[in-house]
Each structure stands twice: as C-alpha cells, then as structure tokens.
Amino acid sequence: VPLRALVAVVPALSVGALMWAGLRYLREIDELQRRIETEAIAASALFVSLVYFAAGLLAKAKVIAVDAGAAMIWVFPLLMLAYGIAKFLAVRRYR
C-alpha cells in the first residue's frame, strides 16, 4: 500500500513544482502583469469553486451522480483551463 500511494502521488509532485515556478514568476513580473495574473487566478478559482459547489449540491440532491475521486482529479485541469480563458480576457481588457 505505501508503494502504491507513492506512485499515485508522483504526478502531484510535478504539479507542485509547476506551482512553485508560477509563484516565482509572479514575484518577478511588473505591477500590471501581476494585476492581470492575479485577476486571472482569482476569476478561475472562483469559477471552479462555483462549478464544484454546484455539482456537489446536484449530487447531494441526487440529480447527478459524480464520482468523488474523478471530480477531485478534474479540479486542477479545469482550474488551468479557466485560468487560460480568464487571462486571455484580462489581457484584452488592459490593452
């Protein structure tokens, strides 16, 4: 079981390294770019939180069936997709 847990968590380590690189990038950019990035991060986090919360309510009401493990795995990819869209919109707003 410990080896299986280690193998299962290995992809999260690479995502953690990606997040660390993102934080370093955020510290090094100028104020306008930091504002754009922060807006995109906040908007994507709020959107994904709303979707996840709504899906949880629908699952609790037995309107949809959601596998919890699959839902947790898809949170990060959905967050990155929402971040990309939000950043695209934020950049357009400031140009």
Backbone as a ProteinNet text record, in pm:
[ID]
protein_1_A
[PRIMARY]
VPLRALVAVVPALSVGALMWAGLRYLREIDELQRRIETEAIAASALFVSLVYFAAGLLAKAKVIAVDAGAAMIWVFPLLMLAYGIAKFLAVRRYR
[TERTIARY]
81.3	0	85.8	192.1	272.7	334	379.1	436	329	211	100.4	63.8	63.8	34.6	142.1	268.3	377.2	364.7	337.2	320.5	201.1	95.4	-24.4	1	90.1	113.4	224.7	302.7	413.9	370.6	259.1	219.4	193	148.1	123	253	362.6	492	531.8	508.6	540.9	447.9	323.4	230.5	274.1	320.9	372.5	492.6	580.9	695.7	649	547.4	490.2	430.8	362.8	306.2	416	523.6	636.3	695.5	711.1	762.8	667.7	538.5	439.5	449.6	471.9	488.5	614.7	722.4	846.7	825.4	754	723.4	641.9	541.8	453.5	530.4	632.6	712.7	803.5	837.3	935.9	877.1	748	689	650.8	624.3	588.8	445.7	406.4	278.7	157	158.9	43.7	28.6	138.7	132.4	89.4	136.5	95.6	-54.9	-106.3	-250	-330.1	-283.8	-350.7	-348.6	-231.7	-219.4	-308	-307.7	-387.7	-536.4	-580.2	-720.8	-756.7	-669.1	-696.2	-700.6	-608.2	-606.1	-732.6	-769.7	-888.2	-1015.5	-1029.5	-1150.3	-1162	-1050.5	-1056.3	-1086.3	-1027.8	-1054.9	-1201.2	-1254.8	-1396.2	-1487.8	-1456.9	-1540	-1537.8	-1419.6	-1408.7	-1473.6	-1457.9	-1523.8	-1674.9	-1728.3	-1872.8	-1920.7	-1848.6	-1885.8	-1879.2	-1771.8	-1754.5	-1864	-1895.7	-2001.2	-2137.5	-2167.8	-2295.6	-2307.3	-2198.2	-2200.8	-2222.7	-2161.9	-2182.7	-2326.7	-2387.2	-2528.9	-2618.2	-2589.4	-2667.8	-2649.1	-2528.8	-2503.4	-2575.2	-2571.9	-2639.1	-2790.5	-2845.1	-2988.5	-3023.1	-2921.1	-2937.7	-2989.5	-2952.4	-2985.4	-2881.3	-2754	-2645.8	-2565.2	-2494.4	-2404.5	-2262.1	-2185.7	-2048.1	-1955.6	-1859.4	-1757.9	-1662.2	-1651.5	-1572	-1425.2	-1368.9	-1228.7	-1205.8	-1293.4	-1280.7	-1299.1	-1393	-1417.2	-1293.8	-1228.7	-1109.9	-995.9	-982.1	-875.6	-897.2	-1021.5	-1050.1	-1049	-1036.5	-1035.6	-917.2	-796.8	-679	-681.1	-709.8	-717.5	-824.7	-939	-1043.5	-997	-924.3	-869.9	-772.9	-687.7	-591.3	-661.1	-764.8	-841.9	-910.5	-973.6	-1041	-940.5	-821.7	-716.5	-675.2	-658.4	-621.3	-723.8	-850.1	-957.7	-963.3	-952.7	-958.1	-839.3	-721.9	-605.4	-621.5	-673	-698.4	-790.2	-896.7	-991.4	-929.7	-849.5	-785.5	-684.9	-608.9	-510.7	-582.2	-691.7	-768.7	-821.2	-854.8	-910.9	-809.5	-682.6	-580.2	-502.3	-536.6	-464.8	-537.6
-120.4	0	127.1	135.9	259	285.3	180.6	199.1	246.3	189.1	230.4	376.1	416.7	556	648.2	607.7	688.5	705.5	597	602.8	690.3	684	764	912.3	948.7	1089	1152.1	1073.6	1126.3	1237.7	1225.3	1337.1	1466.5	1457.7	1578	1651.1	1577.9	1643.1	1732.6	1686.7	1770.1	1891.6	1874.7	1988.3	2087	2036.1	2123	2204.6	2141.1	2213.8	2321.1	2290.8	2388.9	2506.9	2478.8	2586.5	2673.3	2611.4	2685.8	2778.8	2728.2	2810.8	2926.2	2901.1	3005.9	3115.9	3077.7	3177.4	3260.1	3195.5	3268.9	3367.8	3323.5	3412.1	3531.8	3506.5	3612.3	3717	3674.1	3767.4	3854.9	3809.6	3878.7	3972.5	3967.4	4047.2	4186.4	4274.7	4412.6	4419.6	4538.7	4555.5	4528.3	4573.8	4550	4401.7	4336.3	4193.2	4115.2	4157	4091.2	4108.3	4226.7	4250.4	4160	4147.2	4059.6	3915.4	3870	3731.8	3708.7	3803.5	3787.9	3785.1	3870.5	3867.8	3734.2	3683.9	3557.1	3441.9	3442.7	3337.3	3343.9	3463.7	3478.8	3439.4	3485.7	3455	3304.8	3241.2	3097.4	3019.3	3059.4	2991	3006.1	3126.1	3147.9	3067	3064.7	2988.5	2839	2783.4	2639.8	2606.4	2693.6	2671	2668.5	2760.4	2764.2	2637.8	2593.9	2472.3	2350.5	2340.3	2226.4	2225.7	2343	2354.8	2317.9	2370.1	2339.4	2190.3	2129.9	1986.4	1907.2	1952.8	1886.3	1895.2	2011.2	2025.9	1937.9	1934.4	1849.1	1701.4	1662.7	1523.6	1489.8	1582.9	1559.8	1547.6	1623.1	1616.9	1498.5	1418.3	1300.6	1335.8	1454.1	1494.9	1438.7	1438.8	1379.9	1287.6	1195.7	1108	1146.6	1185.9	1228.7	1142	1078.8	1002.3	1102.3	1097.1	1196.7	1195.1	1078	1068.9	1133.5	1105.9	1165.6	1316.8	1361.6	1505.8	1575.9	1515.1	1576.7	1582.5	1480.2	1479.5	1589.6	1618.5	1717.1	1861.7	1885.2	2022.7	2101.2	2046	2119.8	2146.4	2046.6	2077.7	2181.5	2174.7	2274.8	2412.4	2416.1	2542.2	2601.9	2520	2569.7	2617.4	2546.8	2590.2	2723.4	2733.8	2858.4	2972.1	2942.8	3043.6	3094.3	3004.4	3045.3	3137.2	3103.1	3187	3321.1	3317.8	3441.1	3531.6	3472.6	3555	3617	3541.6	3594.7	3716.7	3705.3	3815.8	3933.8	3905.8	4013.2	4088.7	4017	4083.9	4175.1	4128.6	4210.6	4335.8	4323.8	4436.8	4547.9	4512.9	4611.4	4657.6	4611.7	4656.1	4766.3
0	0	0	78.1	74.4	-63.4	-131.3	-264.4	-362.8	-353.8	-441.2	-415.7	-289.3	-255.3	-311.3	-301.4	-354.8	-505.8	-576.1	-722.5	-758.7	-680.6	-709.9	-690.8	-600.3	-567.2	-651.8	-723.3	-802.4	-898.2	-971.8	-1058.9	-983.2	-860.7	-781.3	-750.1	-741.2	-715.9	-832.8	-954.8	-1070.8	-1078.1	-1041.6	-1038.2	-930	-817.9	-712.1	-759.4	-836.6	-892.4	-989.4	-1067.3	-1159.4	-1083.2	-974.2	-892.1	-831.2	-786.2	-729.2	-835.2	-956.8	-1066	-1095.4	-1086.9	-1108.2	-1003.8	-879.6	-773.5	-794	-834.4	-862.1	-976.5	-1079.9	-1192.9	-1146.3	-1062.3	-1013.8	-932.9	-861.2	-782.6	-868.4	-988.2	-1070.4	-1175.3	-1199	-1307.3	-1258.6	-1353.7	-1317.2	-1263.7	-1220.1	-1149.8	-1237.1	-1361.1	-1449.1	-1479.2	-1511.8	-1540.7	-1417.2	-1299.5	-1174.9	-1152.9	-1185.6	-1170.6	-1264.1	-1388.3	-1485.3	-1436	-1391.8	-1343.5	-1220.9	-1128.5	-1007.2	-1038.4	-1130	-1172.1	-1234.8	-1320.5	-1387.7	-1287.7	-1193	-1090.8	-1005.2	-962.1	-877.3	-951.8	-1074.5	-1151.9	-1176.6	-1211	-1236.8	-1109.4	-997.8	-870.9	-830.4	-846.1	-812.5	-902.6	-1032.8	-1127.3	-1095.7	-1075.8	-1047.8	-913.5	-815.5	-686.4	-701.4	-780.4	-804	-874.2	-976.6	-1050.1	-958.3	-880.7	-789.7	-682.7	-629.2	-527.6	-586.1	-705.8	-769.8	-800.4	-848.1	-875.5	-746.5	-637.8	-509.3	-462.5	-480.8	-443.7	-530.5	-660.2	-750.5	-716.7	-680.1	-641.9	-511	-417.2	-289	-307.2	-403.7	-432.7	-522.9	-556.7	-642.4	-781.9	-830.8	-966.9	-1063.1	-1020	-1097.8	-1007.4	-1069.6	-993.8	-1029.6	-928.8	-951	-867.6	-934.4	-863.4	-798.2	-667.8	-594.9	-637	-656.9	-697	-832.9	-928	-1061.3	-1053.2	-972.2	-958.5	-902.2	-804.1	-745.6	-846.9	-928.8	-1029.3	-1132.3	-1166.2	-1270.9	-1223.1	-1093.4	-1042.7	-1098.6	-1091.2	-1137.3	-1287.9	-1372.3	-1516	-1548.8	-1482.3	-1505.1	-1458.8	-1348.6	-1298.8	-1399.8	-1459	-1557.5	-1685.1	-1728	-1844.8	-1816.3	-1700.6	-1663.9	-1650.1	-1597.5	-1586	-1724	-1819.1	-1954.5	-2017.2	-2001.2	-2056.5	-1983.9	-1851	-1772.8	-1803.9	-1825	-1857.7	-1995.3	-2090.2	-2223.8	-2215.2	-2137.5	-2122.6	-2047.5	-1946.4	-1868.8	-1953.6	-2034.5	-2122.3	-2220.9	-2276.9	-2372	-2304	-2178.3	-2104.5	-2083.2	-2065.9	-2035.7	-2157.8	-2277.1	-2396.6	-2466.3
[MASK]
+++++++++++++++++++++++++++++++++++++++++++++++++++++++++++++++++++++++++++++++++++++++++++++++

